[in-house]
């Protein structure tokens, strides 16, 4: 017999075959991305509708802020706890339970006839977000192996979360103008129902075989510390940073969080092991994430003021102008995995932050065209940094601790979103004229971004040095 020379198949361009997601992975990704996008929309969808809600349900002017604050308190205060609970009792179980609560709370909010019902619904939405976000992220990171596949999934997740934040502002205005503010709540119901119908057949349960007892003292101190921290940061926007209530809340947060660290050093089964808090990737990765979220969300606030108060745009026109930010973040999310694959997550943090800082400085130019171009470029840079943060903060940890890692990362995200606007608002009011105050805040914003870039460059080790430290 004559042996035939059979040519070796040539792999298609792009990712190698073993690095392409299979059909189940794609379904998992779609379900989790839909859920995360909806949660991101909820952060901003009510902002434009607040005055209309106040008139319809009898909220006083001072009470309107609590519609947003109640959500932020619950979402940020309980994220770390629910992330660890998901590790212990099952991430799929917490994810599905949180989606059910979110759907029910959204229905209750949409049908509310008084302030009490609406506030209860908003708190329940925040608690559901605190459960679903870390559980969904840990399901994602455990479904995709560390490397290019996970980087791509986190890139898409980050892009959709940022796009969801922008979409929420636009969608809230459209729904309120064309239908009713109630649809800002009710739009969640069919999405939550669809996820609950499909997810049980696609998502696999993920939890350790041996489940340790929950660290109750650690849970109490960290939850109390985060609640008082978020309350203090939020109250500072209206009361000022020297108000006794604000100072008392921030002091209580410092005491409780210090007590949490002390408890964790002695706990047999700590909520967050001290060895994890000592990892450079966790500490400096989350610090970079805090800077990225605080600066970009507060920049949206600053540019909203410039568009409406200085340039005379309507709320809807101002919201639509931020469509370029959404486009920039989507592009950044798509580029980030390739960037990280060719270079590193550390490089993405540094390069993304540098691009964001440069774009922020360009916003000192008062022209509308420069504002749009700089906002787009800043969105690309911000998303490079955010995906770099998520990859850095969750890498090198076993699957059993992914809920904890994503809980910490989600907590960082929530605090960053809460922290940025009060700080920049305080900077704005230091000037006698609004345009001068906005310019001053833009400079501070860019300086904070550059400080984050410098910290990542100095304290995050290069990839070959990062293993486990």
MARRONU-335804 format. One record per residue (C-alpha): x, z, y; residue in one letter. Coordinates in nm, 3 decimals, m for minus. Layout:
// MARRONU-335804
{X:X, Z:Z, Y:Y, residu:A} $
...
This chain:
// MARRONU-335804
{X:0.000, Z:0.000, Y:0.000, residu:X} $
{X:0.110, Z:m0.074, Y:0.352, residu:X} $
{X:0.091, Z:0.213, Y:0.594, residu:X} $
{X:m0.096, Z:0.128, Y:0.908, residu:X} $
{X:0.033, Z:0.250, Y:1.243, residu:X} $
{X:m0.263, Z:0.423, Y:1.401, residu:X} $
{X:m0.212, Z:0.476, Y:1.775, residu:X} $
{X:m0.237, Z:0.832, Y:1.895, residu:X} $
{X:m0.550, Z:0.881, Y:2.109, residu:X} $
{X:m0.476, Z:0.918, Y:2.476, residu:X} $
{X:m0.633, Z:1.220, Y:2.642, residu:X} $
{X:m0.865, Z:1.131, Y:2.931, residu:X} $
{X:m0.744, Z:1.212, Y:3.279, residu:X} $
{X:m0.823, Z:1.550, Y:3.426, residu:X} $
{X:m0.840, Z:1.866, Y:3.222, residu:X} $
{X:m0.718, Z:1.861, Y:2.863, residu:X} $
{X:m0.991, Z:1.867, Y:2.604, residu:X} $
{X:m0.936, Z:2.230, Y:2.515, residu:X} $
{X:m0.978, Z:2.318, Y:2.883, residu:X} $
{X:m1.315, Z:2.148, Y:2.925, residu:X} $
{X:m1.622, Z:2.373, Y:2.909, residu:X} $
{X:m1.854, Z:2.315, Y:2.614, residu:X} $
{X:m2.230, Z:2.275, Y:2.642, residu:X} $
{X:m2.305, Z:2.646, Y:2.611, residu:X} $
{X:m2.047, Z:2.732, Y:2.876, residu:X} $
{X:m2.214, Z:2.489, Y:3.114, residu:X} $
{X:m2.554, Z:2.648, Y:3.056, residu:X} $
{X:m2.410, Z:2.996, Y:3.111, residu:X} $
{X:m2.247, Z:2.876, Y:3.432, residu:X} $
{X:m2.569, Z:2.718, Y:3.565, residu:X} $
{X:m2.775, Z:3.032, Y:3.498, residu:X} $
{X:m2.523, Z:3.266, Y:3.656, residu:X} $
{X:m2.464, Z:3.040, Y:3.957, residu:X} $
{X:m2.836, Z:3.009, Y:4.025, residu:X} $
{X:m2.869, Z:3.388, Y:4.017, residu:X} $
{X:m2.567, Z:3.445, Y:4.242, residu:X} $
{X:m2.684, Z:3.180, Y:4.490, residu:X} $
{X:m3.024, Z:3.346, Y:4.517, residu:X} $
{X:m2.862, Z:3.685, Y:4.578, residu:X} $
{X:m2.642, Z:3.537, Y:4.852, residu:X} $
{X:m2.949, Z:3.382, Y:5.018, residu:X} $
{X:m3.115, Z:3.725, Y:5.024, residu:X} $
{X:m2.836, Z:3.865, Y:5.242, residu:X} $
{X:m2.933, Z:3.649, Y:5.539, residu:X} $
{X:m3.278, Z:3.502, Y:5.478, residu:X} $
{X:m3.461, Z:3.775, Y:5.672, residu:X} $
{X:m3.236, Z:3.780, Y:5.979, residu:X} $
{X:m3.430, Z:3.514, Y:6.171, residu:X} $
{X:m3.766, Z:3.651, Y:6.052, residu:X} $
{X:m3.713, Z:4.013, Y:6.164, residu:X} $
{X:m3.903, Z:3.990, Y:6.496, residu:X} $
{X:m4.200, Z:3.823, Y:6.327, residu:X} $
{X:m4.202, Z:4.085, Y:6.049, residu:X} $
{X:m4.196, Z:4.358, Y:6.312, residu:X} $
{X:m4.502, Z:4.216, Y:6.486, residu:X} $
{X:m4.691, Z:4.159, Y:6.161, residu:X} $
{X:m4.634, Z:4.499, Y:5.999, residu:X} $
{X:m4.595, Z:4.725, Y:6.300, residu:X} $
{X:m4.222, Z:4.796, Y:6.291, residu:X} $
{X:m4.076, Z:4.941, Y:6.609, residu:X} $
{X:m3.775, Z:4.774, Y:6.766, residu:X} $
{X:m3.546, Z:5.048, Y:6.635, residu:X} $
{X:m3.689, Z:5.015, Y:6.285, residu:X} $
{X:m3.619, Z:4.647, Y:6.242, residu:X} $
{X:m3.250, Z:4.698, Y:6.169, residu:X} $
{X:m3.342, Z:4.916, Y:5.873, residu:X} $
{X:m3.490, Z:4.616, Y:5.693, residu:X} $
{X:m3.135, Z:4.481, Y:5.669, residu:X} $
{X:m2.963, Z:4.821, Y:5.650, residu:X} $
{X:m3.174, Z:4.944, Y:5.357, residu:X} $
{X:m3.070, Z:4.639, Y:5.156, residu:X} $
{X:m2.701, Z:4.676, Y:5.249, residu:X} $
{X:m2.694, Z:5.048, Y:5.165, residu:X} $
{X:m2.836, Z:4.998, Y:4.817, residu:X} $
{X:m2.639, Z:4.681, Y:4.743, residu:X} $
{X:m2.300, Z:4.823, Y:4.845, residu:X} $
{X:m2.352, Z:5.187, Y:4.748, residu:X} $
{X:m2.444, Z:5.128, Y:4.385, residu:X} $
{X:m2.238, Z:4.818, Y:4.300, residu:X} $
{X:m1.938, Z:4.996, Y:4.148, residu:X} $
{X:m2.163, Z:5.228, Y:3.945, residu:X} $
{X:m2.373, Z:4.945, Y:3.803, residu:X} $
{X:m2.062, Z:4.739, Y:3.732, residu:X} $
{X:m1.926, Z:5.017, Y:3.512, residu:X} $
{X:m2.267, Z:5.089, Y:3.354, residu:X} $
{X:m2.278, Z:4.719, Y:3.259, residu:X} $
{X:m1.947, Z:4.764, Y:3.076, residu:X} $
{X:m2.092, Z:5.056, Y:2.881, residu:X} $
{X:m2.451, Z:4.960, Y:2.798, residu:X} $
{X:m2.426, Z:4.581, Y:2.804, residu:X} $
{X:m2.379, Z:4.328, Y:3.081, residu:X} $
{X:m2.656, Z:4.099, Y:2.959, residu:X} $
{X:m2.899, Z:4.391, Y:2.952, residu:X} $
{X:m2.812, Z:4.499, Y:3.308, residu:X} $
{X:m2.823, Z:4.139, Y:3.432, residu:X} $
{X:m3.169, Z:4.073, Y:3.288, residu:X} $
{X:m3.302, Z:4.411, Y:3.399, residu:X} $
{X:m3.172, Z:4.354, Y:3.751, residu:X} $
{X:m3.330, Z:4.007, Y:3.768, residu:X} $
{X:m3.665, Z:4.154, Y:3.659, residu:X} $
{X:m3.644, Z:4.420, Y:3.931, residu:X} $
{X:m3.545, Z:4.157, Y:4.187, residu:X} $
{X:m3.845, Z:3.940, Y:4.102, residu:X} $
{X:m4.088, Z:4.234, Y:4.113, residu:X} $
{X:m3.940, Z:4.367, Y:4.440, residu:X} $
{X:m3.959, Z:4.023, Y:4.602, residu:X} $
{X:m4.323, Z:3.991, Y:4.502, residu:X} $
{X:m4.398, Z:4.337, Y:4.643, residu:X} $
{X:m4.218, Z:4.253, Y:4.968, residu:X} $
{X:m4.405, Z:3.926, Y:5.006, residu:X} $
{X:m4.740, Z:4.103, Y:4.959, residu:X} $
{X:m4.654, Z:4.411, Y:5.168, residu:X} $
{X:m4.917, Z:4.530, Y:5.415, residu:X} $
{X:m4.718, Z:4.810, Y:5.577, residu:X} $
{X:m4.363, Z:4.918, Y:5.665, residu:X} $
{X:m4.335, Z:5.163, Y:5.374, residu:X} $
{X:m4.401, Z:4.902, Y:5.105, residu:X} $
{X:m4.166, Z:4.654, Y:5.268, residu:X} $
{X:m3.884, Z:4.908, Y:5.296, residu:X} $
{X:m3.928, Z:5.014, Y:4.933, residu:X} $
{X:m3.915, Z:4.648, Y:4.828, residu:X} $
{X:m3.600, Z:4.592, Y:5.032, residu:X} $
{X:m3.427, Z:4.894, Y:4.875, residu:X} $
{X:m3.527, Z:4.768, Y:4.529, residu:X} $
{X:m3.385, Z:4.425, Y:4.613, residu:X} $
{X:m3.058, Z:4.591, Y:4.713, residu:X} $
{X:m3.043, Z:4.791, Y:4.390, residu:X} $
{X:m3.114, Z:4.476, Y:4.189, residu:X} $
{X:m2.834, Z:4.297, Y:4.374, residu:X} $
{X:m2.599, Z:4.586, Y:4.298, residu:X} $
{X:m2.681, Z:4.545, Y:3.928, residu:X} $
{X:m2.699, Z:4.166, Y:3.894, residu:X} $
{X:m2.391, Z:4.068, Y:4.098, residu:X} $
{X:m2.118, Z:4.255, Y:3.904, residu:X} $
{X:m2.296, Z:4.204, Y:3.571, residu:X} $
{X:m2.326, Z:3.830, Y:3.637, residu:X} $
{X:m1.964, Z:3.801, Y:3.748, residu:X} $
{X:m1.838, Z:3.993, Y:3.445, residu:X} $
{X:m2.049, Z:3.772, Y:3.215, residu:X} $
{X:m1.886, Z:3.474, Y:3.384, residu:X} $
{X:m1.529, Z:3.604, Y:3.359, residu:X} $
{X:m1.575, Z:3.708, Y:2.996, residu:X} $
{X:m1.740, Z:3.375, Y:2.902, residu:X} $
{X:m1.451, Z:3.172, Y:3.045, residu:X} $
{X:m1.094, Z:3.242, Y:2.932, residu:X} $
{X:m0.841, Z:3.336, Y:3.199, residu:X} $
{X:m0.686, Z:3.019, Y:3.335, residu:X} $
{X:m0.815, Z:2.685, Y:3.472, residu:X} $
{X:m1.166, Z:2.718, Y:3.327, residu:X} $
{X:m1.222, Z:3.060, Y:3.480, residu:X} $
{X:m1.065, Z:2.951, Y:3.808, residu:X} $
{X:m1.304, Z:2.657, Y:3.828, residu:X} $
{X:m1.605, Z:2.876, Y:3.747, residu:X} $
{X:m1.504, Z:3.133, Y:4.010, residu:X} $
{X:m1.450, Z:2.853, Y:4.260, residu:X} $
{X:m1.802, Z:2.722, Y:4.208, residu:X} $
{X:m1.938, Z:3.075, Y:4.221, residu:X} $
{X:m1.761, Z:3.148, Y:4.549, residu:X} $
{X:m1.870, Z:2.818, Y:4.702, residu:X} $
{X:m2.235, Z:2.873, Y:4.614, residu:X} $
{X:m2.229, Z:3.233, Y:4.735, residu:X} $
{X:m2.094, Z:3.128, Y:5.075, residu:X} $
{X:m2.331, Z:2.832, Y:5.088, residu:X} $
{X:m2.614, Z:3.070, Y:4.996, residu:X} $
{X:m2.532, Z:3.299, Y:5.287, residu:X} $
{X:m2.553, Z:3.003, Y:5.527, residu:X} $
{X:m2.857, Z:2.855, Y:5.352, residu:X} $
{X:m3.038, Z:3.188, Y:5.387, residu:X} $
{X:m3.013, Z:3.178, Y:5.766, residu:X} $
{X:m3.149, Z:2.823, Y:5.778, residu:X} $
{X:m3.411, Z:2.871, Y:5.508, residu:X} $
{X:m3.540, Z:3.191, Y:5.670, residu:X} $
{X:m3.604, Z:3.007, Y:5.996, residu:X} $
{X:m3.769, Z:2.708, Y:5.826, residu:X} $
{X:m3.998, Z:2.918, Y:5.604, residu:X} $
{X:m4.096, Z:3.147, Y:5.892, residu:X} $
{X:m4.172, Z:2.856, Y:6.127, residu:X} $
{X:m4.356, Z:2.635, Y:5.877, residu:X} $
{X:m4.524, Z:2.887, Y:5.643, residu:X} $
{X:m4.484, Z:3.262, Y:5.684, residu:X} $
{X:m4.211, Z:3.527, Y:5.676, residu:X} $
{X:m4.362, Z:3.636, Y:5.343, residu:X} $
{X:m4.211, Z:3.328, Y:5.178, residu:X} $
{X:m3.866, Z:3.464, Y:5.256, residu:X} $
{X:m3.949, Z:3.717, Y:4.981, residu:X} $
{X:m4.177, Z:3.507, Y:4.759, residu:X} $
{X:m3.925, Z:3.223, Y:4.718, residu:X} $
{X:m3.728, Z:3.453, Y:4.488, residu:X} $
{X:m4.011, Z:3.503, Y:4.240, residu:X} $
{X:m4.013, Z:3.163, Y:4.062, residu:X} $
{X:m3.632, Z:3.153, Y:4.057, residu:X} $
{X:m3.610, Z:3.501, Y:3.900, residu:X} $
{X:m3.881, Z:3.409, Y:3.649, residu:X} $
{X:m3.699, Z:3.089, Y:3.551, residu:X} $
{X:m3.371, Z:3.277, Y:3.496, residu:X} $
{X:m3.549, Z:3.541, Y:3.286, residu:X} $
{X:m3.710, Z:3.274, Y:3.067, residu:X} $
{X:m3.387, Z:3.082, Y:2.998, residu:X} $
{X:m3.111, Z:3.346, Y:3.011, residu:X} $
{X:m3.197, Z:3.548, Y:2.694, residu:X} $
{X:m3.142, Z:3.240, Y:2.477, residu:X} $
{X:m2.812, Z:3.147, Y:2.642, residu:X} $
{X:m2.630, Z:3.464, Y:2.746, residu:X} $
{X:m2.459, Z:3.670, Y:2.477, residu:X} $
{X:m2.441, Z:4.047, Y:2.501, residu:X} $
{X:m2.102, Z:4.179, Y:2.602, residu:X} $
{X:m2.006, Z:4.546, Y:2.562, residu:X} $
{X:m1.737, Z:4.749, Y:2.385, residu:X} $
{X:m1.792, Z:4.873, Y:2.029, residu:X} $
{X:m1.710, Z:5.231, Y:2.128, residu:X} $
{X:m1.902, Z:5.334, Y:2.437, residu:X} $
{X:m1.755, Z:5.633, Y:2.619, residu:X} $
{X:m1.971, Z:5.874, Y:2.816, residu:X} $
{X:m2.045, Z:5.783, Y:3.175, residu:X} $
{X:m1.826, Z:5.963, Y:3.427, residu:X} $
{X:m2.111, Z:6.140, Y:3.612, residu:X} $
{X:m1.898, Z:6.330, Y:3.870, residu:X} $
{X:m1.714, Z:6.008, Y:3.950, residu:X} $
{X:m2.042, Z:5.818, Y:3.979, residu:X} $
{X:m2.189, Z:6.077, Y:4.217, residu:X} $
{X:m1.886, Z:6.098, Y:4.446, residu:X} $
{X:m1.818, Z:5.722, Y:4.468, residu:X} $
{X:m2.185, Z:5.634, Y:4.520, residu:X} $
{X:m2.225, Z:5.902, Y:4.785, residu:X} $
{X:m1.902, Z:5.793, Y:4.952, residu:X} $
{X:m2.003, Z:5.428, Y:4.961, residu:X} $
{X:m2.354, Z:5.507, Y:5.088, residu:X} $
{X:m2.223, Z:5.718, Y:5.376, residu:X} $
{X:m1.950, Z:5.462, Y:5.452, residu:X} $
{X:m2.194, Z:5.171, Y:5.473, residu:X} $
{X:m2.440, Z:5.381, Y:5.674, residu:X} $
{X:m2.166, Z:5.480, Y:5.920, residu:X} $
{X:m2.044, Z:5.122, Y:5.959, residu:X} $
{X:m2.397, Z:4.989, Y:6.007, residu:X} $
{X:m2.501, Z:5.264, Y:6.250, residu:X} $
{X:m2.188, Z:5.202, Y:6.459, residu:X} $
{X:m2.328, Z:4.863, Y:6.561, residu:X} $
{X:m2.620, Z:5.028, Y:6.741, residu:X} $
{X:m2.495, Z:5.377, Y:6.824, residu:X} $
{X:m2.130, Z:5.309, Y:6.902, residu:X} $
{X:m1.818, Z:5.424, Y:6.721, residu:X} $
{X:m1.800, Z:5.759, Y:6.906, residu:X} $
{X:m2.155, Z:5.869, Y:6.822, residu:X} $
{X:m2.159, Z:6.205, Y:6.633, residu:X} $
{X:m2.382, Z:6.066, Y:6.358, residu:X} $
{X:m2.144, Z:5.774, Y:6.300, residu:X} $
{X:m1.837, Z:5.997, Y:6.301, residu:X} $
{X:m2.006, Z:6.245, Y:6.067, residu:X} $
{X:m2.103, Z:5.971, Y:5.822, residu:X} $
{X:m1.752, Z:5.822, Y:5.821, residu:X} $
{X:m1.596, Z:6.168, Y:5.776, residu:X} $
{X:m1.831, Z:6.243, Y:5.486, residu:X} $
{X:m1.739, Z:5.908, Y:5.331, residu:X} $
{X:m1.367, Z:5.991, Y:5.355, residu:X} $
{X:m1.422, Z:6.332, Y:5.191, residu:X} $
{X:m1.637, Z:6.195, Y:4.909, residu:X} $
{X:m1.407, Z:5.902, Y:4.833, residu:X} $
{X:m1.105, Z:6.134, Y:4.831, residu:X} $
{X:m1.296, Z:6.360, Y:4.591, residu:X} $
{X:m1.369, Z:6.053, Y:4.376, residu:X} $
{X:m0.997, Z:5.977, Y:4.342, residu:X} $
{X:m0.931, Z:6.338, Y:4.248, residu:X} $
{X:m1.208, Z:6.333, Y:3.986, residu:X} $
{X:m1.078, Z:6.008, Y:3.837, residu:X} $
{X:m0.732, Z:6.153, Y:3.783, residu:X} $
{X:m0.877, Z:6.430, Y:3.564, residu:X} $
{X:m1.170, Z:6.255, Y:3.392, residu:X} $
{X:m1.143, Z:6.185, Y:3.019, residu:X} $
{X:m1.338, Z:5.858, Y:3.060, residu:X} $
{X:m1.304, Z:5.773, Y:3.431, residu:X} $
{X:m1.539, Z:5.536, Y:3.609, residu:X} $
{X:m1.230, Z:5.357, Y:3.742, residu:X} $
{X:m0.903, Z:5.452, Y:3.568, residu:X} $
{X:m0.627, Z:5.541, Y:3.813, residu:X} $
{X:m0.393, Z:5.294, Y:3.639, residu:X} $
{X:m0.630, Z:5.015, Y:3.747, residu:X} $
{X:m0.626, Z:5.136, Y:4.108, residu:X} $
{X:m0.245, Z:5.125, Y:4.095, residu:X} $
{X:m0.233, Z:4.757, Y:4.002, residu:X} $
{X:m0.103, Z:4.541, Y:4.284, residu:X} $
{X:m0.347, Z:4.264, Y:4.198, residu:X} $
{X:m0.644, Z:4.500, Y:4.227, residu:X} $
{X:m0.533, Z:4.680, Y:4.544, residu:X} $
{X:m0.394, Z:4.391, Y:4.748, residu:X} $
{X:m0.630, Z:4.133, Y:4.603, residu:X} $
{X:m0.930, Z:4.338, Y:4.711, residu:X} $
{X:m0.777, Z:4.407, Y:5.052, residu:X} $
{X:m0.741, Z:4.032, Y:5.103, residu:X} $
{X:m1.102, Z:3.986, Y:4.992, residu:X} $
{X:m1.219, Z:4.255, Y:5.236, residu:X} $
{X:m1.046, Z:4.070, Y:5.521, residu:X} $
{X:m1.188, Z:3.733, Y:5.414, residu:X} $
{X:m1.549, Z:3.852, Y:5.398, residu:X} $
{X:m1.535, Z:4.075, Y:5.708, residu:X} $
{X:m1.381, Z:3.810, Y:5.932, residu:X} $
{X:m1.589, Z:3.509, Y:5.827, residu:X} $
{X:m1.931, Z:3.681, Y:5.830, residu:X} $
{X:m1.855, Z:3.842, Y:6.166, residu:X} $
{X:m1.740, Z:3.505, Y:6.298, residu:X} $
{X:m2.086, Z:3.367, Y:6.215, residu:X} $
{X:m2.227, Z:3.648, Y:6.432, residu:X} $
{X:m1.988, Z:3.565, Y:6.718, residu:X} $
{X:m2.060, Z:3.193, Y:6.703, residu:X} $
{X:m2.435, Z:3.260, Y:6.691, residu:X} $
{X:m2.399, Z:3.450, Y:7.018, residu:X} $
{X:m2.195, Z:3.168, Y:7.170, residu:X} $
{X:m2.441, Z:2.899, Y:7.062, residu:X} $
{X:m2.755, Z:3.083, Y:7.171, residu:X} $
{X:m2.647, Z:3.297, Y:7.466, residu:X} $
{X:m2.378, Z:3.072, Y:7.617, residu:X} $
{X:m2.470, Z:2.717, Y:7.512, residu:X} $
{X:m2.849, Z:2.774, Y:7.509, residu:X} $
{X:m2.927, Z:2.669, Y:7.150, residu:X} $
{X:m3.252, Z:2.777, Y:6.980, residu:X} $
{X:m3.222, Z:3.009, Y:6.675, residu:X} $
{X:m3.310, Z:2.722, Y:6.439, residu:X} $
{X:m3.063, Z:2.481, Y:6.605, residu:X} $
{X:m2.791, Z:2.747, Y:6.591, residu:X} $
{X:m2.863, Z:2.806, Y:6.222, residu:X} $
{X:m2.852, Z:2.434, Y:6.145, residu:X} $
{X:m2.517, Z:2.408, Y:6.326, residu:X} $
{X:m2.370, Z:2.633, Y:6.060, residu:X} $
{X:m2.444, Z:2.367, Y:5.801, residu:X} $
{X:m2.087, Z:2.249, Y:5.862, residu:X} $
{X:m1.966, Z:2.595, Y:5.756, residu:X} $
{X:m2.161, Z:2.561, Y:5.433, residu:X} $
{X:m2.009, Z:2.216, Y:5.374, residu:X} $
{X:m1.661, Z:2.357, Y:5.437, residu:X} $
{X:m1.710, Z:2.644, Y:5.194, residu:X} $
{X:m1.842, Z:2.413, Y:4.923, residu:X} $
{X:m1.540, Z:2.185, Y:4.967, residu:X} $
{X:m1.307, Z:2.485, Y:4.962, residu:X} $
{X:m1.471, Z:2.613, Y:4.646, residu:X} $
{X:m1.422, Z:2.280, Y:4.474, residu:X} $
{X:m1.060, Z:2.248, Y:4.585, residu:X} $
{X:m0.958, Z:2.609, Y:4.513, residu:X} $
{X:m0.933, Z:2.587, Y:4.130, residu:X} $
{X:m0.705, Z:2.282, Y:4.149, residu:X} $
{X:m0.500, Z:2.447, Y:4.422, residu:X} $
{X:m0.462, Z:2.766, Y:4.215, residu:X} $
{X:m0.384, Z:2.567, Y:3.900, residu:X} $
{X:m0.101, Z:2.378, Y:4.068, residu:X} $
{X:0.033, Z:2.669, Y:4.273, residu:X} $
{X:m0.112, Z:3.021, Y:4.232, residu:X} $
{X:m0.390, Z:3.252, Y:4.343, residu:X} $
{X:m0.142, Z:3.427, Y:4.573, residu:X} $
{X:m0.063, Z:3.097, Y:4.743, residu:X} $
{X:m0.436, Z:3.027, Y:4.780, residu:X} $
{X:m0.481, Z:3.363, Y:4.953, residu:X} $
{X:m0.195, Z:3.295, Y:5.193, residu:X} $
{X:m0.267, Z:2.927, Y:5.266, residu:X} $
{X:m0.643, Z:2.981, Y:5.292, residu:X} $
{X:m0.599, Z:3.273, Y:5.529, residu:X} $
{X:m0.352, Z:3.079, Y:5.744, residu:X} $
{X:m0.594, Z:2.785, Y:5.772, residu:X} $
{X:m0.881, Z:3.020, Y:5.855, residu:X} $
{X:m0.676, Z:3.194, Y:6.126, residu:X} $
{X:m0.574, Z:2.863, Y:6.285, residu:X} $
{X:m0.935, Z:2.739, Y:6.281, residu:X} $
{X:m1.053, Z:3.068, Y:6.433, residu:X} $
{X:m0.811, Z:3.031, Y:6.725, residu:X} $
{X:m0.948, Z:2.681, Y:6.788, residu:X} $
{X:m1.289, Z:2.840, Y:6.855, residu:X} $
{X:m1.153, Z:2.956, Y:7.192, residu:X} $
{X:m1.220, Z:2.597, Y:7.305, residu:X} $
{X:m1.576, Z:2.602, Y:7.450, residu:X} $
{X:m1.673, Z:2.246, Y:7.347, residu:X} $
{X:m1.936, Z:2.203, Y:7.076, residu:X} $
{X:m1.745, Z:1.933, Y:6.887, residu:X} $
{X:m1.435, Z:2.152, Y:6.851, residu:X} $
{X:m1.657, Z:2.442, Y:6.742, residu:X} $
{X:m1.808, Z:2.235, Y:6.461, residu:X} $
{X:m1.472, Z:2.099, Y:6.342, residu:X} $
{X:m1.306, Z:2.441, Y:6.352, residu:X} $
{X:m1.599, Z:2.601, Y:6.172, residu:X} $
{X:m1.572, Z:2.342, Y:5.894, residu:X} $
{X:m1.195, Z:2.391, Y:5.857, residu:X} $
{X:m1.237, Z:2.770, Y:5.868, residu:X} $
{X:m1.492, Z:2.748, Y:5.588, residu:X} $
{X:m1.246, Z:2.556, Y:5.369, residu:X} $
{X:m0.970, Z:2.810, Y:5.435, residu:X} $
{X:m1.199, Z:3.109, Y:5.388, residu:X} $
{X:m1.320, Z:2.984, Y:5.052, residu:X} $
{X:m0.964, Z:2.919, Y:4.933, residu:X} $
{X:m0.890, Z:3.282, Y:5.016, residu:X} $
{X:m1.209, Z:3.414, Y:4.854, residu:X} $
{X:m1.152, Z:3.231, Y:4.526, residu:X} $
{X:m0.789, Z:3.342, Y:4.533, residu:X} $
{X:m0.912, Z:3.698, Y:4.583, residu:X} $
{X:m1.157, Z:3.681, Y:4.291, residu:X} $
{X:m0.898, Z:3.533, Y:4.054, residu:X} $
{X:m0.635, Z:3.787, Y:4.162, residu:X} $
{X:m0.864, Z:4.091, Y:4.146, residu:X} $
{X:m0.998, Z:4.013, Y:3.797, residu:X} $
{X:m0.686, Z:3.876, Y:3.627, residu:X} $
{X:m0.480, Z:4.062, Y:3.370, residu:X} $
{X:m0.760, Z:4.303, Y:3.272, residu:X} $
{X:m0.923, Z:4.306, Y:2.924, residu:X} $
{X:m1.282, Z:4.189, Y:2.879, residu:X} $
{X:m1.394, Z:4.551, Y:2.829, residu:X} $
{X:m1.297, Z:4.624, Y:3.191, residu:X} $
{X:m1.427, Z:4.306, Y:3.354, residu:X} $
{X:m1.749, Z:4.476, Y:3.468, residu:X} $
{X:m1.542, Z:4.739, Y:3.644, residu:X} $
{X:m1.313, Z:4.477, Y:3.800, residu:X} $
{X:m1.601, Z:4.262, Y:3.921, residu:X} $
{X:m1.780, Z:4.577, Y:4.038, residu:X} $
{X:m1.482, Z:4.663, Y:4.258, residu:X} $
{X:m1.462, Z:4.304, Y:4.383, residu:X} $
{X:m1.835, Z:4.295, Y:4.458, residu:X} $
{X:m1.811, Z:4.631, Y:4.637, residu:X} $
{X:m1.530, Z:4.483, Y:4.847, residu:X} $
{X:m1.751, Z:4.187, Y:4.932, residu:X} $
{X:m2.047, Z:4.406, Y:5.033, residu:X} $
{X:m1.836, Z:4.636, Y:5.250, residu:X} $
{X:m1.664, Z:4.339, Y:5.413, residu:X} $
{X:m1.998, Z:4.181, Y:5.503, residu:X} $
{X:m2.119, Z:4.516, Y:5.642, residu:X} $
{X:m1.797, Z:4.604, Y:5.825, residu:X} $
{X:m1.722, Z:4.282, Y:6.014, residu:X} $
{X:m2.020, Z:4.251, Y:6.249, residu:X} $
{X:m2.018, Z:4.611, Y:6.390, residu:X} $
{X:m1.643, Z:4.591, Y:6.455, residu:X} $
{X:m1.663, Z:4.255, Y:6.632, residu:X} $
{X:m1.974, Z:4.363, Y:6.822, residu:X} $
{X:m1.780, Z:4.664, Y:6.953, residu:X} $
{X:m1.499, Z:4.431, Y:7.066, residu:X} $
{X:m1.745, Z:4.200, Y:7.248, residu:X} $
{X:m1.891, Z:4.481, Y:7.461, residu:X} $
{X:m1.546, Z:4.587, Y:7.587, residu:X} $
{X:m1.558, Z:4.292, Y:7.830, residu:X} $
{X:m1.786, Z:4.276, Y:8.134, residu:X} $
{X:m1.896, Z:3.916, Y:8.067, residu:X} $
{X:m2.021, Z:3.781, Y:7.734, residu:X} $
{X:m1.795, Z:3.470, Y:7.721, residu:X} $
{X:m1.486, Z:3.684, Y:7.783, residu:X} $
{X:m1.599, Z:3.935, Y:7.520, residu:X} $
{X:m1.652, Z:3.657, Y:7.265, residu:X} $
{X:m1.304, Z:3.517, Y:7.333, residu:X} $
{X:m1.153, Z:3.863, Y:7.291, residu:X} $
{X:m1.336, Z:3.914, Y:6.961, residu:X} $
{X:m1.222, Z:3.572, Y:6.835, residu:X} $
{X:m0.861, Z:3.670, Y:6.905, residu:X} $
{X:m0.905, Z:4.002, Y:6.722, residu:X} $
{X:m1.069, Z:3.819, Y:6.431, residu:X} $
{X:m0.777, Z:3.576, Y:6.400, residu:X} $
{X:m0.527, Z:3.865, Y:6.424, residu:X} $
{X:m0.701, Z:4.050, Y:6.138, residu:X} $
{X:m0.688, Z:3.736, Y:5.922, residu:X} $
{X:m0.316, Z:3.695, Y:5.992, residu:X} $
{X:m0.256, Z:4.061, Y:5.905, residu:X} $
{X:m0.427, Z:3.999, Y:5.570, residu:X} $
{X:m0.210, Z:3.692, Y:5.511, residu:X} $
{X:0.104, Z:3.892, Y:5.586, residu:X} $
{X:m0.003, Z:4.174, Y:5.350, residu:X} $
{X:m0.067, Z:3.927, Y:5.067, residu:X} $
{X:0.267, Z:3.758, Y:5.125, residu:X} $
{X:0.461, Z:4.085, Y:5.128, residu:X} $
{X:0.288, Z:4.296, Y:4.863, residu:X} $
{X:0.143, Z:4.053, Y:4.609, residu:X} $
{X:0.420, Z:3.956, Y:4.372, residu:X} $
{X:0.482, Z:3.597, Y:4.280, residu:X} $
{X:0.304, Z:3.476, Y:3.963, residu:X} $
{X:0.596, Z:3.521, Y:3.725, residu:X} $
{X:0.627, Z:3.884, Y:3.841, residu:X} $
{X:0.260, Z:3.978, Y:3.828, residu:X} $
{X:0.200, Z:4.047, Y:3.464, residu:X} $
{X:m0.019, Z:4.355, Y:3.457, residu:X} $
{X:0.120, Z:4.511, Y:3.774, residu:X} $
